[in-house]
Amino acid sequence: MLMLLLISCAKENKKDHSDAYKITRTISYNNINVDVIIDKPEINEVDVLITYHGTVQSDNNILPAAENTLTQFKNILNRKDMMIVSVAHPQLSILFGDNIIQAEAALLWVKNLANQELGIKVKKIFLAGHSQGGYLVTRLNTMHETNGVIANAPGPLNLVYRCQLEENGQAPSSYVCNNLKNTYGTTNVNSNAYYQRSLLNFTDGFKSDILFVQGLSDMPIQMYSWPTFKQEVLNCTDCKNRQFVEITGGGHGAVFESETAKTEFNNFINSR
């Protein structure tokens, strides 16, 4: 009877691991905690898409933003066998860019701990980010190798330009620039501190293939620096493959709206 009971329990545990589910949990890697939403298919051996959301205006919006980003990427993904881990990275209480710590912790947790903690086998890992999330995955690609990275409308590209507009009253004030100003002074006083956190400062050393999607009718503040950013990335001599998909008439969410961008997104993942 004891043997039968043990066999029964083992089967039940295996069934539990195989079930599809969607959960929110706090994960930890090297004592860095971050909330994630995990959407797992009904298989145990999975490729994983880790997604990163854009800028929010309130701490209360971080988890909903992660949920929305998961849904947006899931809706354009043409595979049903990938697990999606959407990262609710912090924003408002830190200087812009410092959430790379939580972004990295989520990636390393998937790489090194998800197998054991979720009872699964992680195979390939892809990163995808929108807006500020695109900024994070681009930076992560200078730090860790994955199977591929997709960045839609990544930014801010140039914090010197953006925050200078705010200082001159040419753009609405934001917590991003206000926090930087309170720490470093104005862009005229310490422009290098702003540049160091701009995506223009992270255009080389890509460790994995990366796909950039950019709508060419995006906001002027994005498009002002886009040609410079694109050229610097193309000039990189120590990067893996870089691919650009530019959508004429496309806006900030081009990867979610353009059929061309959706096709390129899926081709990029499925070819690796």
Secondary structure, 3 states (H helix, E strand, C coil): CHHHHHHHHHHHHHHHHHCCEEEEEEEEECCEEEEEEEEECCCCEEEEEEEECCCCCCHHHHHHHHHHHHHHHHHHCCCCCEEEEEEECCCCCCCCCCCHHHHHHHHHHHHHCHHHHHCCEEEEEEEEEECHHHHHHHHHCCCCCCCEEEEECCCCCCHHHHHHHHHCCCCCCCHHHHHHHHHHCCCCCCHHHHHHCCHHHCCCCCCCCEEEEEECCCCHHHHCCHHHHHHHHHCCCCCCCEEEEEECCCCCCHHHHCHHHHHHHHHHHHCC
